[in-house]
């Protein structure tokens, strides 16, 4: 064991090497005393405002050279001008060395950690040893041997106690090139790994990362490590992953040294290989999973459309974004689309423990309400043209065409009084697909074929019927087709579409049907969790349910600027909804695919195009119902609809200028209503009526561009 003199010498040596910065709170005091804002300081040091905040709240200990020297020089200058009462910077440095020496002792302080100390309280956070004060009773030191050392910032509020003691450090961490792994709630772990194999073993054995299962019959979430570009290079990975195929197909070649290293260590990679989202695992032992999810940030693991601005953030802020998403949705396991699909399974696990009546033992059995463990072939009209069910059977009977709206009103149907209105205002329905998933009954069993069945709106399935005789107002899109045109003959429809035809007063006589006997609200828990995540995140951004419509519009206009990290979480939640629904009918990927072959997605029980059709059919019907009610209540007709966005002519630039309100001031039920919950509307954009008419004359959809900047709505696949 090292002597006290050796420890003191080591401490002194490290203190001489460590750049001397005051504690985070003192850094903030000096800046405020100088009258400089965090934004102004960030500009001077060529960094971001959030990074300055991290320095001052202790989330990040100090900047890296050469910015460190400049920051140190600035703080010294401010300390000379604005000394704290009874303390200047030089005195603080001396006191720091004295405190470190006084606290050091065998069994209490590892020499290699002394350099990180900036207060006695930091000693407790760094080593796990309790800080002794003259009035405090002596407590035993924390057992040694834990390599995953955590550093929590002193000025940050402590995290809520972990719900599962197996995962004290949260679900994930972002690893930088210096070996700092930034976790949730500002925690920072010291990761000694220099290879991918070492990183995987450290994560499973020492990091304390992971998350408890979302359902009692489910599985714990595997820990996620996101790698910065510097961390990737340090671990032997290329900084960028280049290739000529689609981005989702990019992966390291099998002869890459890192892949060979993983295989030699008897770890496995999933079929997608070592790509932007690499899953490294060994078979479970004694019921314990051995799996780590990696996300390589410089390989575009966080797509900018789903995670806007996140890839450019500091590691601590990336950890915050991913951590909030993990807490409210699920630990990311791939793209937001992949996570959306995995969330369905996590909330509706396919199996549960059941007692074998013969042996009395507990065995794995089907979990009621789930999709089971085996993939299920769709009915031919529910499949895609390249599906083996279609190709092998020679099916020519047509396909289900339940898609989101892409409709523009015929320019000849514009009235003169509409054209004289000055503005075109776009309304966007919040997470329309999520709203349609609420209490949605879908099929859980295989489809059965029926001829000339009696229509039943309570049975989910696909029906062949002729709706071409139904004559509706041409100033509205037809509710029966995605392009809004009138049907021309028999076609396949999902149950909700035919039920709406019946709701409008028309007789429905199906010719054929593929129906499912076992049904259930499979998506209900998925809807509930994502709705709560969406509403809570909007509320954190200042958009709450108790706002008036005027206050709501004002809050939505500024909500993205209040906290870019939470705004990114909100965008990811919305992408999770659309992407998860799209994944239910994932098409084959890659240029080498041949029609009629099975592709990997077909081996999932969650490859269910009929469920996707049910969600989209109900969303489109909900949209038409609102359009119809708006026409009845206000006499207004839309110019265009694209998915969940509708454009109306308006006398003013606000939705308040044309939305229907009762004499009491409350919104009229049945039409579009403003608000922060799924299914309610928000302002999408405002342009001139002349602009909208010009696009319509060119055959373009104003709803696609109403937001400005050539905005294009994501259709979900």
Buried (B, 14 or more C-beta within 10 A) or exposed (E): EEEEEEBBEBBBEBBEEBEBBBBBBBBBBBBBBBEBEBEBBBBEBEBBBBBBBBBBBBBBBBBEEEBBEBBBEBBBEBBEEBBBEEEBBEEBBEEBBEBBBEBBEEEBBBBEBBBBBBBBEBBBBBBBBBBBEEEEEEEEBBEEEEEBBBBBBBEBEEBEEBEEEEBBBBBBBBBBBEBBBBBBBBBBBBBEBEBBBBBBBBBBEBBBBBBBBBBEBBBBBBBBBBBBBBBBBBBEBBEEBEEEEEEBBBBBEEEBEBBEBBEEBEBEBBEBBBBBBBBBBBEEEEEEBBBBBBBBBBBBBBBEEBBBBBBEBBBBBBBBBBBBBBBBBBBBBBBBBBBBBBBBBBBBBBBBEEEEEEEEEEEEEEBEBBBEEEBBBBBBBBBBEBBBBBBEEEBEEEBBBBBBBBBBBEEEEBEEEBEEBEBBBBBBBBBBBBBBBBEBBBBBBEBEEBEEBEBBEEBBBBBBBBBEEBEBEBBBBBBBBBEBEBBEEBBBBBBBBBBBBEEEEBEBEBEBBBBBEEBBBBBBBBBBBBBEBBBBBBEBBBBBEEBEBEEBBBBBEEBBEEBBBBBBBBBBBBBBBBBBBBBBBBEBBEEEEEEEEEBEBBEBBBBBBBBBBBBBBBBBBBBBBBBBBBBEBBEBBBBBBBBBBBBBBBEEBBBBEBBBEEEEEEBBEBBBBBBBBBBBBBBBBBBEBEBBBEBBEEEBBBBBBBBEEEBEBEEBB
